[in-house]
Amino acid sequence: MGKLTYDSTLSVDFDDRTLAHLQLVIGAKLRRGEAFFFGWKDDPASGDGRTTIWIHPVIPISFKFYGSRQPTINRVWVDQLMLTANSPQGLQLVSEPEERVEQPQEAHE
């Protein structure tokens, strides 16, 4: 289980795999100087509601991973997360899809 800490006032637990994918998307947006909303469904233990935060390049954010190994990245999931991040609603945590494996195209003569 990893932890996203935002502005040193909000800490949220995500599994390391999810957190690694969120880090890629959030990092890409922040490198471009883009601010955006990020929302997720809360854990039932904390009220079972929804939380949305405003991610901005000047607000500190940290990603703490508890596992020692870097998770394998699912490029399809990153793409889907980035699509939501670029929408007016902002980044939404969507379920991980199966990764599509690109098949080599046969040469036609």
N, CA, C and O atoms as a GROMACS GRO file, in nm:
protein
  436
    1MET      N    1   0.085  -0.117   0.000
    1MET     CA    2   0.000   0.000   0.000
    1MET      C    3   0.090   0.123   0.000
    1MET      O    4   0.178   0.136   0.085
    2GLY      N    5   0.067   0.214  -0.094
    2GLY     CA    6   0.145   0.337  -0.103
    2GLY      C    7   0.064   0.454  -0.050
    2GLY      O    8  -0.053   0.440  -0.016
    3LYS      N    9   0.128   0.568  -0.044
    3LYS     CA   10   0.062   0.686   0.011
    3LYS      C   11   0.092   0.808  -0.075
    3LYS      O   12   0.207   0.836  -0.107
    4LEU      N   13  -0.014   0.879  -0.113
    4LEU     CA   14  -0.001   1.008  -0.180
    4LEU      C   15  -0.026   1.115  -0.075
    4LEU      O   16  -0.131   1.116  -0.010
    5THR      N   17   0.070   1.204  -0.058
    5THR     CA   18   0.054   1.314   0.038
    5THR      C   19   0.052   1.443  -0.042
    5THR      O   20   0.140   1.470  -0.123
    6TYR      N   21  -0.052   1.524  -0.017
    6TYR     CA   22  -0.074   1.647  -0.092
    6TYR      C   23  -0.074   1.765   0.004
    6TYR      O   24  -0.151   1.768   0.100
    7ASP      N   25   0.012   1.862  -0.021
    7ASP     CA   26   0.020   1.984   0.057
    7ASP      C   27   0.042   1.955   0.206
    7ASP      O   28   0.000   2.035   0.290
    8SER      N   29   0.104   1.845   0.238
    8SER     CA   30   0.131   1.799   0.374
    8SER      C   31   0.009   1.799   0.467
    8SER      O   32   0.024   1.788   0.588
    9THR      N   33  -0.111   1.812   0.409
    9THR     CA   34  -0.233   1.812   0.491
    9THR      C   35  -0.325   1.695   0.459
    9THR      O   36  -0.411   1.660   0.539
   10LEU      N   37  -0.306   1.633   0.342
   10LEU     CA   38  -0.392   1.523   0.300
   10LEU      C   39  -0.306   1.405   0.262
   10LEU      O   40  -0.218   1.418   0.177
   11SER      N   41  -0.330   1.289   0.323
   11SER     CA   42  -0.261   1.166   0.287
   11SER      C   43  -0.366   1.063   0.252
   11SER      O   44  -0.462   1.041   0.326
   12VAL      N   45  -0.346   0.999   0.136
   12VAL     CA   46  -0.441   0.900   0.087
   12VAL      C   47  -0.365   0.774   0.050
   12VAL      O   48  -0.259   0.780  -0.012
   13ASP      N   49  -0.419   0.659   0.090
   13ASP     CA   50  -0.357   0.531   0.057
   13ASP      C   51  -0.408   0.480  -0.076
   13ASP      O   52  -0.528   0.479  -0.103
   14PHE      N   53  -0.314   0.437  -0.160
   14PHE     CA   54  -0.341   0.368  -0.286
   14PHE      C   55  -0.245   0.250  -0.291
   14PHE      O   56  -0.136   0.257  -0.235
   15ASP      N   57  -0.284   0.142  -0.357
   15ASP     CA   58  -0.187   0.034  -0.370
   15ASP      C   59  -0.072   0.084  -0.457
   15ASP      O   60  -0.089   0.175  -0.539
   16ASP      N   61   0.046   0.024  -0.439
   16ASP     CA   62   0.167   0.071  -0.508
   16ASP      C   63   0.148   0.074  -0.660
   16ASP      O   64   0.197   0.166  -0.726
   17ARG      N   65   0.080  -0.024  -0.714
   17ARG     CA   66   0.060  -0.030  -0.860
   17ARG      C   67  -0.021   0.090  -0.908
   17ARG      O   68   0.016   0.155  -1.006
   18THR      N   69  -0.130   0.118  -0.841
   18THR     CA   70  -0.212   0.233  -0.876
   18THR      C   71  -0.133   0.363  -0.860
   18THR      O   72  -0.137   0.450  -0.946
   19LEU      N   73  -0.062   0.373  -0.749
   19LEU     CA   74   0.014   0.494  -0.720
   19LEU      C   75   0.122   0.519  -0.826
   19LEU      O   76   0.145   0.634  -0.863
   20ALA      N   77   0.186   0.414  -0.875
   20ALA     CA   78   0.289   0.429  -0.979
   20ALA      C   79   0.228   0.487  -1.106
   20ALA      O   80   0.290   0.571  -1.172
   21HIS      N   81   0.108   0.444  -1.142
   21HIS     CA   82   0.041   0.496  -1.261
   21HIS      C   83  -0.005   0.639  -1.240
   21HIS      O   84   0.006   0.722  -1.331
   22LEU      N   85  -0.055   0.669  -1.121
   22LEU     CA   86  -0.095   0.807  -1.091
   22LEU      C   87   0.026   0.900  -1.095
   22LEU      O   88   0.016   1.012  -1.143
   23GLN      N   89   0.139   0.854  -1.044
   23GLN     CA   90   0.259   0.936  -1.044
   23GLN      C   91   0.300   0.975  -1.187
   23GLN      O   92   0.338   1.089  -1.211
   24LEU      N   93   0.291   0.881  -1.279
   24LEU     CA   94   0.327   0.911  -1.418
   24LEU      C   95   0.235   1.017  -1.477
   24LEU      O   96   0.282   1.110  -1.543
   25VAL      N   97   0.105   1.004  -1.455
   25VAL     CA   98   0.009   1.098  -1.512
   25VAL      C   99   0.020   1.235  -1.445
   25VAL      O  100   0.027   1.337  -1.513
   26ILE      N  101   0.022   1.236  -1.313
   26ILE     CA  102   0.032   1.364  -1.240
   26ILE      C  103   0.165   1.433  -1.273
   26ILE      O  104   0.168   1.554  -1.294
   27GLY      N  105   0.272   1.356  -1.278
   27GLY     CA  106   0.404   1.413  -1.312
   27GLY      C  107   0.406   1.474  -1.451
   27GLY      O  108   0.463   1.581  -1.470
   28ALA      N  109   0.345   1.408  -1.547
   28ALA     CA  110   0.341   1.461  -1.685
   28ALA      C  111   0.266   1.593  -1.689
   28ALA      O  112   0.310   1.688  -1.753
   29LYS      N  113   0.152   1.599  -1.620
   29LYS     CA  114   0.073   1.723  -1.619
   29LYS      C  115   0.149   1.836  -1.550
   29LYS      O  116   0.150   1.949  -1.598
   30LEU      N  117   0.213   1.807  -1.438
   30LEU     CA  118   0.285   1.910  -1.363
   30LEU      C  119   0.409   1.958  -1.437
   30LEU      O  120   0.444   2.076  -1.429
   31ARG      N  121   0.477   1.868  -1.509
   31ARG     CA  122   0.594   1.909  -1.589
   31ARG      C  123   0.556   2.012  -1.693
   31ARG      O  124   0.636   2.098  -1.729
   32ARG      N  125   0.432   2.003  -1.743
   32ARG     CA  126   0.383   2.100  -1.842
   32ARG      C  127   0.324   2.223  -1.775
   32ARG      O  128   0.274   2.313  -1.844
   33GLY      N  129   0.328   2.229  -1.643
   33GLY     CA  130   0.275   2.344  -1.570
   33GLY      C  131   0.123   2.349  -1.567
   33GLY      O  132   0.066   2.456  -1.547
   34GLU      N  133   0.058   2.236  -1.586
   34GLU     CA  134  -0.088   2.230  -1.591
   34GLU      C  135  -0.147   2.198  -1.454
   34GLU      O  136  -0.103   2.105  -1.387
   35ALA      N  137  -0.246   2.276  -1.414
   35ALA     CA  138  -0.323   2.248  -1.293
   35ALA      C  139  -0.450   2.172  -1.334
   35ALA      O  140  -0.499   2.190  -1.446
   36PHE      N  141  -0.502   2.088  -1.245
   36PHE     CA  142  -0.618   2.006  -1.279
   36PHE      C  143  -0.679   1.948  -1.152
   36PHE      O  144  -0.615   1.946  -1.047
   37PHE      N  145  -0.803   1.902  -1.162
   37PHE     CA  146  -0.868   1.832  -1.052
   37PHE      C  147  -0.825   1.686  -1.054
   37PHE      O  148  -0.796   1.630  -1.159
   38PHE      N  149  -0.822   1.625  -0.936
   38PHE     CA  150  -0.800   1.480  -0.922
   38PHE      C  151  -0.904   1.430  -0.822
   38PHE      O  152  -0.909   1.477  -0.708
   39GLY      N  153  -0.985   1.336  -0.865
   39GLY     CA  154  -1.091   1.284  -0.779
   39GLY      C  155  -1.090   1.132  -0.772
   39GLY      O  156  -1.047   1.064  -0.865
   40TRP      N  157  -1.137   1.080  -0.659
   40TRP     CA  158  -1.146   0.935  -0.638
   40TRP      C  159  -1.258   0.904  -0.542
   40TRP      O  160  -1.305   0.992  -0.469
   41LYS      N  161  -1.300   0.779  -0.541
   41LYS     CA  162  -1.402   0.731  -0.447
   41LYS      C  163  -1.330   0.693  -0.318
   41LYS      O  164  -1.231   0.620  -0.320
   42ASP      N  165  -1.380   0.744  -0.207
   42ASP     CA  166  -1.317   0.717  -0.078
   42ASP      C  167  -1.340   0.573  -0.034
   42ASP      O  168  -1.437   0.508  -0.073
   43ASP      N  169  -1.249   0.526   0.047
   43ASP     CA  170  -1.261   0.394   0.108
   43ASP      C  171  -1.384   0.393   0.200
   43ASP      O  172  -1.409   0.492   0.269
   44PRO      N  173  -1.460   0.285   0.200
   44PRO     CA  174  -1.578   0.279   0.288
   44PRO      C  175  -1.545   0.308   0.435
   44PRO      O  176  -1.630   0.359   0.508
   45ALA      N  177  -1.424   0.277   0.479
   45ALA     CA  178  -1.385   0.302   0.618
   45ALA      C  179  -1.377   0.451   0.650
   45ALA      O  180  -1.383   0.491   0.766
   46SER      N  181  -1.363   0.534   0.546
   46SER     CA  182  -1.353   0.679   0.570
   46SER      C  183  -1.478   0.754   0.523
   46SER      O  184  -1.472   0.874   0.497
   47GLY      N  185  -1.589   0.684   0.513
   47GLY     CA  186  -1.714   0.753   0.482
   47GLY      C  187  -1.778   0.717   0.350
   47GLY      O  188  -1.893   0.752   0.326
   48ASP      N  189  -1.706   0.646   0.263
   48ASP     CA  190  -1.762   0.597   0.138
   48ASP      C  191  -1.811   0.708   0.044
   48ASP      O  192  -1.901   0.685  -0.037
   49GLY      N  193  -1.753   0.828   0.055
   49GLY     CA  194  -1.791   0.937  -0.034
   49GLY      C  195  -1.691   0.952  -0.148
   49GLY      O  196  -1.631   0.854  -0.192
   50ARG      N  197  -1.676   1.074  -0.193
   50ARG     CA  198  -1.580   1.106  -0.298
   50ARG      C  199  -1.495   1.223  -0.252
   50ARG      O  200  -1.542   1.309  -0.177
   51THR      N  201  -1.372   1.227  -0.295
   51THR     CA  202  -1.282   1.338  -0.266
   51THR      C  203  -1.227   1.390  -0.398
   51THR      O  204  -1.194   1.313  -0.488
   52THR      N  205  -1.218   1.522  -0.409
   52THR     CA  206  -1.156   1.587  -0.524
   52THR      C  207  -1.061   1.694  -0.473
   52THR      O  208  -1.097   1.773  -0.385
   53ILE      N  209  -0.940   1.696  -0.528
   53ILE     CA  210  -0.843   1.798  -0.491
   53ILE      C  211  -0.798   1.872  -0.617
   53ILE      O  212  -0.808   1.819  -0.727
   54TRP      N  213  -0.748   1.992  -0.599
   54TRP     CA  214  -0.695   2.073  -0.707
   54TRP      C  215  -0.544   2.054  -0.708
   54TRP      O  216  -0.476   2.095  -0.613
   55ILE      N  217  -0.492   1.993  -0.812
   55ILE     CA  218  -0.349   1.970  -0.825
   55ILE      C  219  -0.289   2.090  -0.899
   55ILE      O  220  -0.334   2.126  -1.008
   56HIS      N  221  -0.189   2.153  -0.838
   56HIS     CA  222  -0.127   2.271  -0.896
   56HIS      C  223   0.025   2.258  -0.883
   56HIS      O  224   0.073   2.204  -0.783
   57PRO      N  225   0.100   2.305  -0.982
   57PRO     CA  226   0.246   2.290  -0.978
   57PRO      C  227   0.316   2.347  -0.856
   57PRO      O  228   0.426   2.302  -0.823
   58VAL      N  229   0.258   2.445  -0.787
   58VAL     CA  230   0.327   2.504  -0.672
   58VAL      C  231   0.291   2.437  -0.539
   58VAL      O  232   0.348   2.470  -0.436
   59ILE      N  233   0.197   2.343  -0.541
   59ILE     CA  234   0.156   2.274  -0.418
   59ILE      C  235   0.234   2.143  -0.408
   59ILE      O  236   0.232   2.063  -0.501
   60PRO      N  237   0.304   2.121  -0.295
   60PRO     CA  238   0.386   2.000  -0.283
   60PRO      C  239   0.303   1.872  -0.281
   60PRO      O  240   0.195   1.865  -0.222
   61ILE      N  241   0.357   1.771  -0.348
   61ILE     CA  242   0.294   1.639  -0.354
   61ILE      C  243   0.405   1.535  -0.342
   61ILE      O  244   0.513   1.554  -0.398
   62SER      N  245   0.378   1.427  -0.269
   62SER     CA  246   0.478   1.320  -0.260
   62SER      C  247   0.409   1.186  -0.278
   62SER      O  248   0.290   1.170  -0.250
   63PHE      N  249   0.487   1.090  -0.326
   63PHE     CA  250   0.442   0.954  -0.351
   63PHE      C  251   0.531   0.861  -0.269
   63PHE      O  252   0.652   0.854  -0.294
   64LYS      N  253   0.473   0.790  -0.173
   64LYS     CA  254   0.550   0.698  -0.089
   64LYS      C  255   0.508   0.556  -0.124
   64LYS      O  256   0.391   0.519  -0.109
   65PHE      N  257   0.603   0.476  -0.171
   65PHE     CA  258   0.577   0.338  -0.207
   65PHE      C  259   0.631   0.248  -0.096
   65PHE      O  260   0.742   0.269  -0.048
   66TYR      N  261   0.552   0.150  -0.056
   66TYR     CA  262   0.596   0.062   0.052
   66TYR      C  263   0.660  -0.065   0.000
   66TYR      O  264   0.733  -0.132   0.073
   67GLY      N  265   0.634  -0.099  -0.126
   67GLY     CA  266   0.701  -0.214  -0.186
   67GLY      C  267   0.838  -0.175  -0.237
   67GLY      O  268   0.862  -0.057  -0.266
   68SER      N  269   0.928  -0.271  -0.246
   68SER     CA  270   1.065  -0.240  -0.289
   68SER      C  271   1.083  -0.249  -0.440
   68SER      O  272   1.186  -0.206  -0.492
   69ARG      N  273   0.984  -0.303  -0.511
   69ARG     CA  274   0.997  -0.320  -0.656
   69ARG      C  275   0.906  -0.225  -0.730
   69ARG      O  276   0.793  -0.199  -0.689
   70GLN      N  277   0.958  -0.172  -0.841
   70GLN     CA  278   0.879  -0.085  -0.928
   70GLN      C  279   0.776  -0.171  -1.001
   70GLN      O  280   0.813  -0.268  -1.066
   71PRO      N  281   0.646  -0.137  -0.991
   71PRO     CA  282   0.545  -0.215  -1.063
   71PRO      C  283   0.562  -0.202  -1.215
   71PRO      O  284   0.611  -0.100  -1.264
   72THR      N  285   0.521  -0.304  -1.286
   72THR     CA  286   0.518  -0.298  -1.432
   72THR      C  287   0.412  -0.196  -1.473
   72THR      O  288   0.303  -0.193  -1.416
   73ILE      N  289   0.444  -0.114  -1.570
   73ILE     CA  290   0.352  -0.009  -1.613
   73ILE      C  291   0.265  -0.059  -1.727
   73ILE      O  292   0.314  -0.115  -1.825
   74ASN      N  293   0.136  -0.036  -1.713
   74ASN     CA  294   0.036  -0.069  -1.815
   74ASN      C  295   0.011   0.059  -1.894
   74ASN      O  296  -0.058   0.149  -1.847
   75ARG      N  297   0.068   0.068  -2.016
   75ARG     CA  298   0.058   0.190  -2.098
   75ARG      C  299  -0.088   0.223  -2.133
   75ARG      O  300  -0.123   0.340  -2.144
   76VAL      N  301  -0.170   0.122  -2.149
   76VAL     CA  302  -0.311   0.146  -2.180
   76VAL      C  303  -0.378   0.219  -2.063
   76VAL      O  304  -0.457   0.311  -2.083
   77TRP      N  305  -0.347   0.178  -1.942
   77TRP     CA  306  -0.404   0.241  -1.823
   77TRP      C  307  -0.355   0.386  -1.811
   77TRP      O  308  -0.433   0.476  -1.780
   78VAL      N  309  -0.225   0.406  -1.835
   78VAL     CA  310  -0.170   0.542  -1.830
   78VAL      C  311  -0.245   0.631  -1.931
   78VAL      O  312  -0.283   0.743  -1.899
   79ASP      N  313  -0.266   0.579  -2.052
   79ASP     CA  314  -0.338   0.655  -2.155
   79ASP      C  315  -0.480   0.688  -2.110
   79ASP      O  316  -0.527   0.800  -2.131
   80GLN      N  317  -0.549   0.592  -2.050
   80GLN     CA  318  -0.686   0.616  -2.005
   80GLN      C  319  -0.689   0.718  -1.891
   80GLN      O  320  -0.776   0.805  -1.888
   81LEU      N  321  -0.596   0.708  -1.798
   81LEU     CA  322  -0.588   0.804  -1.689
   81LEU      C  323  -0.558   0.944  -1.743
   81LEU      O  324  -0.615   1.043  -1.696
   82MET      N  325  -0.468   0.952  -1.843
   82MET     CA  326  -0.434   1.082  -1.901
   82MET      C  327  -0.554   1.143  -1.973
   82MET      O  328  -0.572   1.265  -1.970
   83LEU      N  329  -0.636   1.060  -2.038
   83LEU     CA  330  -0.757   1.112  -2.102
   83LEU      C  331  -0.849   1.177  -1.999
   83LEU      O  332  -0.905   1.284  -2.024
   84THR      N  333  -0.865   1.113  -1.884
   84THR     CA  334  -0.951   1.173  -1.782
   84THR      C  335  -0.887   1.300  -1.727
   84THR      O  336  -0.957   1.397  -1.700
   85ALA      N  337  -0.755   1.300  -1.711
   85ALA     CA  338  -0.685   1.418  -1.657
   85ALA      C  339  -0.700   1.538  -1.749
   85ALA      O  340  -0.700   1.652  -1.702
   86ASN      N  341  -0.713   1.514  -1.878
   86ASN     CA  342  -0.727   1.622  -1.975
   86ASN      C  343  -0.872   1.664  -1.996
   86ASN      O  344  -0.900   1.752  -2.077
   87SER      N  345  -0.965   1.603  -1.924
   87SER     CA  346  -1.107   1.638  -1.937
   87SER      C  347  -1.143   1.749  -1.838
   87SER      O  348  -1.067   1.774  -1.744
   88PRO      N  349  -1.257   1.815  -1.858
   88PRO     CA  350  -1.298   1.920  -1.763
   88PRO      C  351  -1.318   1.868  -1.620
   88PRO      O  352  -1.301   1.944  -1.524
   89GLN      N  353  -1.352   1.740  -1.603
   89GLN     CA  354  -1.371   1.683  -1.470
   89GLN      C  355  -1.239   1.653  -1.401
   89GLN      O  356  -1.235   1.638  -1.279
   90GLY      N  357  -1.131   1.644  -1.477
   90GLY     CA  358  -1.000   1.616  -1.422
   90GLY      C  359  -0.972   1.468  -1.408
   90GLY      O  360  -1.054   1.383  -1.446
   91LEU      N  361  -0.857   1.438  -1.354
   91LEU     CA  362  -0.811   1.300  -1.337
   91LEU      C  363  -0.906   1.223  -1.247
   91LEU      O  364  -0.934   1.263  -1.134
   92GLN      N  365  -0.956   1.112  -1.299
   92GLN     CA  366  -1.043   1.022  -1.224
   92GLN      C  367  -0.977   0.885  -1.222
   92GLN      O  368  -0.924   0.839  -1.323
   93LEU      N  369  -0.980   0.822  -1.108
   93LEU     CA  370  -0.922   0.689  -1.095
   93LEU      C  371  -1.015   0.588  -1.160
   93LEU      O  372  -1.124   0.562  -1.110
   94VAL      N  373  -0.972   0.532  -1.271
   94VAL     CA  374  -1.050   0.431  -1.343
   94VAL      C  375  -0.983   0.296  -1.324
   94VAL      O  376  -0.863   0.288  -1.297
   95SER      N  377  -1.062   0.190  -1.338
   95SER     CA  378  -1.009   0.054  -1.322
   95SER      C  379  -0.904   0.023  -1.427
   95SER      O  380  -0.911   0.070  -1.540
   96GLU      N  381  -0.808  -0.057  -1.387
   96GLU     CA  382  -0.702  -0.095  -1.481
   96GLU      C  383  -0.757  -0.188  -1.587
   96GLU      O  384  -0.815  -0.292  -1.555
   97PRO      N  385  -0.739  -0.153  -1.715
   97PRO     CA  386  -0.781  -0.242  -1.824
   97PRO      C  387  -0.672  -0.344  -1.852
   97PRO      O  388  -0.558  -0.332  -1.805
   98GLU      N  389  -0.709  -0.445  -1.928
   98GLU     CA  390  -0.606  -0.538  -1.974
   98GLU      C  391  -0.518  -0.463  -2.073
   98GLU      O  392  -0.567  -0.384  -2.154
   99GLU      N  393  -0.390  -0.489  -2.065
   99GLU     CA  394  -0.297  -0.424  -2.157
   99GLU      C  395  -0.306  -0.492  -2.292
   99GLU      O  396  -0.300  -0.615  -2.303
  100ARG      N  397  -0.318  -0.410  -2.394
  100ARG     CA  398  -0.320  -0.465  -2.531
  100ARG      C  399  -0.177  -0.494  -2.573
  100ARG      O  400  -0.087  -0.413  -2.553
  101VAL      N  401  -0.160  -0.610  -2.632
  101VAL     CA  402  -0.027  -0.646  -2.683
  101VAL      C  403  -0.028  -0.622  -2.832
  101VAL      O  404  -0.109  -0.678  -2.905
  102GLU      N  405   0.064  -0.536  -2.876
  102GLU     CA  406   0.073  -0.504  -3.018
  102GLU      C  407   0.129  -0.626  -3.092
  102GLU      O  408   0.236  -0.677  -3.058
  103GLN      N  409   0.058  -0.669  -3.194
  103GLN     CA  410   0.104  -0.780  -3.276
  103GLN      C  411   0.186  -0.725  -3.391
  103GLN      O  412   0.146  -0.627  -3.453
  104PRO      N  413   0.301  -0.786  -3.420
  104PRO     CA  414   0.379  -0.737  -3.534
  104PRO      C  415   0.300  -0.757  -3.662
  104PRO      O  416   0.236  -0.860  -3.683
  105GLN      N  417   0.306  -0.656  -3.748
  105GLN     CA  418   0.233  -0.667  -3.874
  105GLN      C  419   0.316  -0.750  -3.971
  105GLN      O  420   0.438  -0.739  -3.978
  106GLU      N  421   0.244  -0.833  -4.047
  106GLU     CA  422   0.311  -0.917  -4.145
  106GLU      C  423   0.348  -0.833  -4.266
  106GLU      O  424   0.274  -0.744  -4.309
  107ALA      N  425   0.464  -0.863  -4.320
  107ALA     CA  426   0.508  -0.791  -4.440
  107ALA      C  427   0.431  -0.843  -4.560
  107ALA      O  428   0.419  -0.964  -4.579
  108HIS      N  429   0.380  -0.752  -4.640
  108HIS     CA  430   0.309  -0.789  -4.762
  108HIS      C  431   0.395  -0.753  -4.881
  108HIS      O  432   0.445  -0.642  -4.894
  109GLU      N  433   0.411  -0.851  -4.967
  109GLU     CA  434   0.497  -0.826  -5.086
  109GLU      C  435   0.414  -0.808  -5.208
  109GLU      O  436   0.468  -0.786  -5.316
   0.00000   0.00000   0.00000
